Amino acid sequence: MSMGTNAIFSAHTWAAVPFHFWSACFFVLGCIVGSFLNVCIHRMPLGMSIIMPPSHCPNCKYSIPWYLNIPLVTWLVLRGRCKNCGEPISVRYFIVELMTGLAFLGSWLEFGDPAHSIQSMPVALVFSLFLAGLIVATFIDFDHFIIPDEITYGGIVAGLLVSFLLPAMHDAPSHVSSLLRSLWGAAFGAGIVYAILRLGKLLFGRHRLKLDGQTKILFSETSLRLPNKEISYDELFYRKSDAIVMRAQTVELVDRGYKDVTVRLSPVTLDIAGEKMSPDDVPFMECVSEELVLPREAMGLGDVKFMSAIGAFIGWQGVIFSLMVSSMIGAAVGLGLIVMKRREFSSRMPYGPYIALAAVIWLFIGKKIFLQIFQ
């Protein structure tokens, strides 16, 4: 029995199975996982359960049976529409399933080599799931400018655990050595991005907006309104300490007014000439001023935790590479959008997707280049 078991799990036995049989298995598994990722992308930012209720049409609430929930195939057969009500289903569902399938396939082609090592298959599977986490984080960050803690904290724990179980992930000689490399990657990832966040806040944390003459500024319950644009508070306030500051010639509230005062509005406090009140108690405010000082953030704490999770999987070298490459990608995309007049220079931009893309580049290309240079 022992010899039979050893034979089953030997590299020779696994190598006898056609390599591209496993390629097909990984692609199909990835598409199935991609279908689940679509659920996560939709529900996690809304605080909904990713298990219940079962998959359903967001328009008519039709519960989708298993035979209408086949990745890729169902969307193509139904031509991107709900079987029950006929409403369009976003092409993003198809794209996420295909991306995840290709990510799993790419991971197998890159790391799967059962003829060389029996550990190659679990390593390929681990990096496939790592790529799946990057896909979820990317789409959620694009839509909501957040990366849920379930992905970041969960990724850190998962990265440390699998690193201990699979030393081959970090090319480490032992389980303890692999865990230490993962710990160092997670700590370094969090530390360097947090340092950049704090330095950026110190140097560029405020945007001074000059206004034309004495401009009327309206503060509603959800946004700041200027004559030529409206800015949601969600785009300005990333933490409780962020604040909009101005020297106002006049301030008009529903029940009283002020002249020549300093106004400071944060998510938790409205301070007018030293008189503090809750913003929830002030549904409307109109100010006249020549200048606004707005809070500005290059990165958020979600990016700190996200880089830590990435570091747990790919180590400190991957963190440095991802940080450098993501900054170049982000700068190129940002400048391109500005040139095409798709965004303003000071408008908010998600950074998580560029970190994720840089980590993918490291996984498939960057690490090889690094090893060739330094070894």
Secondary structure by P-SEA (a helix, b strand, c coil): caaaaaaaacaaaaaaccaaaaaaaaaaaaaaaaaaaaaaaaccccccccccccccccccccccccccccaaaaaaaaccccccccccccaaaaaaaaaaaaaaaaaaaaccccccccaaaaaaaaaaaaaaaaaaaaaaaacccccccccaaaaaaaaaaaaaacccccccccaaaaaaaaaaaaaaaaaaaaaaaaaaaaaccbbbbbcccbbbbbbcccccccccccccccccccccccbbbbbccbbbcccccccbbbbbbcccccccccbbbbcccccbbbbbccbbbbbbbcccaaaaaaaaaaaacccaaaaaaaaaaaaaaaaaaaaaaaaaccccccccccaaaaaaaaaaaaaccaaaaaaaacc
